[in-house]
Amino acid sequence: MNNYFIRNFAKNVYWSVYGGTIKNPSLPSNIKSVLFICLGNICRSPFAERIFSKYSSNSNNIISYSAGIHVEYPKSPPLEAIISAKEFSVSLDDHSSRKIEYSMIESYDMVIAMEVWQYKYLRKMYLEFEDKIFLLPLFDIKYKKSESKYDHFNIKDPFGKGISYYNECFKRIEINIESLFDLINK
């Protein structure tokens, strides 16, 4: 057996066990606002904010916003993110990153992270709001059939990679947003 196979096997076993401990809380009964969180607020969370807003305007007008855990100063999304987002009829042209603040966590009905470490970090830093902190990949129940258990629980950061990574990431986010809207509209 080669090292790559062994590493992937071990990673899948770990995420099969560890992932089973990760659960989203119940959805709030009357959702009026959603805050999306990622690391730097230049790719995933602004895309999630904008795609959510696109779906929301078609159905129930829930407000969406985004922020990042590690934002030193406002930055624009990379060109690859802007180009990829346009393929989903979403514009990131005017986005500027912003850092998460306590008042944001306090005021939004749902706070949704892209990766497990972000979800865990938010739940640890904002203990009193853990019932409103969610993990976006858990909304897509179809993804459980994936070979990679890590990918089931995490939406990988495409930053610094090619346009195909952004397209894959944004498609995954859109699928999860669609699934979330299915739950909200039930």
Backbone hydrogen bonds, N-H to C=O, Kabsch-Sander energy under -0.5 kcal/mol:
donor,donor_aa,acceptor,acceptor_aa,energy
6,I,2,N,-1.9
7,R,3,N,-2.8
8,N,4,Y,-2.5
9,F,5,F,-2.5
10,A,6,I,-2.7
11,K,7,R,-2.7
12,N,8,N,-2.4
13,V,9,F,-2.3
14,Y,10,A,-2.7
15,W,11,K,-2.5
16,S,12,N,-2.0
17,V,13,V,-2.0
18,Y,14,Y,-3.4
19,G,15,W,-1.5
20,G,16,S,-0.6
21,T,18,Y,-1.8
22,I,19,G,-1.6
23,K,21,T,-0.6
34,V,63,I,-2.6
35,L,110,M,-2.8
36,F,65,Y,-2.7
37,I,112,I,-3.0
38,C,67,A,-1.4
47,F,43,C,-1.7
48,A,44,R,-2.9
49,E,45,S,-2.6
50,R,46,P,-2.3
51,I,47,F,-3.0
52,F,48,A,-2.5
53,S,49,E,-2.1
54,K,50,R,-2.0
55,Y,51,I,-2.1
56,S,52,F,-3.0
57,S,53,S,-2.4
58,N,54,K,-0.7
58,N,55,Y,-0.5
59,S,55,Y,-0.6
59,S,56,S,-1.2
60,N,56,S,-1.1
61,N,56,S,-2.7
63,I,32,K,-2.6
65,Y,34,V,-1.8
67,A,36,F,-2.2
68,G,98,R,-2.5
69,I,38,C,-2.1
70,H,39,L,-3.2
71,V,69,I,-0.6
81,A,78,P,-0.7
82,I,78,P,-1.9
83,I,79,L,-2.6
84,S,80,E,-2.5
85,A,81,A,-2.5
86,K,82,I,-1.5
87,E,83,I,-0.9
87,E,84,S,-0.9
88,F,84,S,-0.5
88,F,85,A,-1.6
89,S,86,K,-1.7
90,V,85,A,-2.0
92,L,90,V,-0.5
95,H,92,L,-1.6
97,S,75,K,-2.8
100,I,68,G,-2.6
104,M,101,E,-0.9
105,I,101,E,-1.5
106,E,102,Y,-2.5
107,S,103,S,-2.0
108,Y,104,M,-1.9
109,D,33,S,-0.6
110,M,33,S,-1.3
111,V,132,K,-3.1
112,I,35,L,-3.3
113,A,111,V,-0.5
113,A,134,F,-2.8
114,M,37,I,-0.8
119,Y,115,E,-2.3
120,K,116,V,-3.1
121,Y,117,W,-2.4
122,L,118,Q,-2.8
123,R,119,Y,-2.2
124,K,120,K,-1.8
125,M,121,Y,-2.8
126,Y,122,L,-2.3
127,L,124,K,-0.6
129,F,126,Y,-2.2
130,E,127,L,-1.5
132,K,129,F,-2.3
133,I,130,E,-1.0
134,F,111,V,-3.4
134,F,132,K,-0.5
136,L,113,A,-2.8
136,L,134,F,-0.5
138,L,135,L,-1.5
139,F,136,L,-2.2
140,D,137,P,-1.0
141,I,139,F,-1.2
143,Y,140,D,-0.9
144,K,141,I,-1.0
145,K,142,K,-1.4
146,S,143,Y,-2.2
149,K,147,E,-0.8
152,H,148,S,-1.1
153,F,149,K,-1.1
153,F,150,Y,-0.7
154,N,150,Y,-0.9
155,I,114,M,-2.2
156,K,154,N,-0.8
161,K,158,P,-2.3
165,Y,162,G,-1.2
166,Y,162,G,-1.2
167,N,163,I,-2.7
168,E,164,S,-2.2
169,C,165,Y,-2.6
170,F,166,Y,-3.2
171,K,167,N,-2.2
172,R,168,E,-2.1
173,I,169,C,-2.3
174,E,170,F,-2.5
175,I,171,K,-2.4
176,N,172,R,-2.0
177,I,173,I,-2.4
178,E,174,E,-2.6
179,S,175,I,-2.1
180,L,176,N,-2.4
181,F,177,I,-2.5
182,D,178,E,-2.0
183,L,179,S,-1.8
184,I,180,L,-2.6
185,N,181,F,-2.6
186,K,183,L,-0.9
